[in-house]
Amino acid sequence: MIDSDDMPCGTADGASKRKFGALLVIGQGVLTAIAPGLSESLTRKMVSKNFENADALEAKPAYRRQLRAVGIGAAAAGIAGYAMETVSEDDDAGDENATDADTDAAAA
């Protein structure tokens, strides 16, 4: 397994990387929910790289509604991931404080 020190952002711990990833998902979800036309045009550009006449494609209103739903779902998943990581950090900090207190009590 690759050590985190070998990675370009090796100074950041795993929790902060997961929080950053969650924030990116939240941002993309909100952007897709608010402006599904941007996602639609990006998809059209990607399809046009491999197919002819992709510029002539027209998105139906149902497709935009589906994009909005996907954006809302992505934002909700990102919020849940961020919240779980924050709670996990708080639990870990609480466990470390309890262990220090137990060690101090045993030493006395």
C-alpha positions as CSV (number, residue, x, y, z in Angstrom):
1,M,0.0,0.0,0.0
2,I,1.2,3.5,-0.8
3,D,2.2,5.5,2.2
4,S,0.6,8.9,2.5
5,D,4.1,10.5,2.6
6,D,4.6,9.4,-1.0
7,M,1.6,11.3,-2.2
8,P,1.6,14.9,-3.5
9,C,-0.5,16.0,-0.6
10,G,1.3,13.9,2.0
11,T,1.2,16.6,4.7
12,A,-2.6,16.3,4.9
13,D,-4.1,13.5,7.0
14,G,-6.7,11.1,5.6
15,A,-9.6,12.8,7.5
16,S,-8.9,16.2,5.9
17,K,-8.6,14.6,2.5
18,R,-12.0,12.9,2.9
19,K,-13.5,16.2,4.2
20,F,-12.1,18.0,1.1
21,G,-13.6,15.3,-1.2
22,A,-16.9,15.6,0.5
23,L,-16.8,19.4,0.0
24,L,-16.1,18.8,-3.7
25,V,-19.1,16.5,-4.1
26,I,-21.3,19.0,-2.3
27,G,-20.1,21.8,-4.7
28,Q,-20.7,19.7,-7.8
29,G,-24.1,18.5,-6.5
30,V,-25.2,22.1,-5.8
31,L,-23.9,23.3,-9.1
32,T,-25.7,20.5,-11.0
33,A,-28.9,21.0,-9.0
34,I,-28.9,24.8,-9.7
35,A,-27.7,24.8,-13.3
36,P,-28.3,21.4,-15.0
37,G,-27.7,23.1,-18.4
38,L,-24.0,23.3,-17.6
39,S,-23.9,19.5,-17.0
40,E,-25.9,19.0,-20.1
41,S,-23.5,21.0,-22.3
42,L,-20.5,19.2,-20.8
43,T,-22.0,15.8,-21.6
44,R,-22.7,17.0,-25.1
45,K,-19.1,18.1,-25.5
46,M,-17.8,14.7,-24.3
47,V,-20.2,12.8,-26.6
48,S,-19.2,15.0,-29.6
49,K,-15.6,13.8,-29.2
50,N,-16.6,10.3,-30.2
51,F,-19.8,10.7,-32.3
52,E,-20.8,12.8,-35.3
53,N,-23.7,15.3,-35.1
54,A,-23.7,15.3,-31.3
55,D,-24.3,19.1,-31.4
56,A,-27.7,18.4,-32.9
57,L,-28.9,16.5,-29.8
58,E,-31.6,18.1,-27.8
59,A,-32.1,17.3,-24.2
60,K,-35.7,16.6,-23.0
61,P,-37.0,18.5,-20.0
62,A,-37.1,15.1,-18.1
63,Y,-33.4,14.8,-18.5
64,R,-32.8,18.2,-16.8
65,R,-35.1,17.1,-14.0
66,Q,-33.1,13.9,-13.6
67,L,-29.9,15.9,-13.5
68,R,-31.3,18.1,-10.8
69,A,-32.3,15.0,-8.8
70,V,-28.8,13.6,-9.2
71,G,-27.3,16.9,-8.1
72,I,-29.5,17.0,-5.0
73,G,-28.5,13.4,-4.2
74,A,-24.8,14.1,-4.6
75,A,-25.0,17.2,-2.4
76,A,-26.9,15.2,0.3
77,A,-24.3,12.4,0.1
78,G,-21.5,14.9,0.4
79,I,-23.1,16.5,3.4
80,A,-23.6,13.1,5.1
81,G,-19.9,12.2,4.4
82,Y,-18.7,15.4,5.8
83,A,-20.8,15.1,8.9
84,M,-19.7,11.5,9.5
85,E,-16.1,12.5,9.2
86,T,-16.5,15.4,11.6
87,V,-18.3,13.1,14.2
88,S,-15.5,10.5,13.7
89,E,-12.9,13.1,14.4
90,D,-14.7,14.2,17.5
91,D,-15.0,10.6,18.8
92,D,-11.3,10.0,18.1
93,A,-10.4,13.2,20.1
94,G,-12.7,12.1,22.9
95,D,-11.1,8.6,23.0
96,E,-7.6,10.2,23.1
97,N,-8.6,12.4,26.0
98,A,-10.0,9.5,27.9
99,T,-6.9,7.4,27.3
100,D,-4.7,10.2,28.6
101,A,-6.8,10.6,31.7
102,D,-6.7,6.8,32.3
103,T,-2.9,6.9,32.0
104,D,-2.5,9.8,34.4
105,A,-4.8,8.1,36.9
106,A,-2.8,4.9,36.7
107,A,0.5,6.7,37.1
108,A,-0.8,8.4,40.3
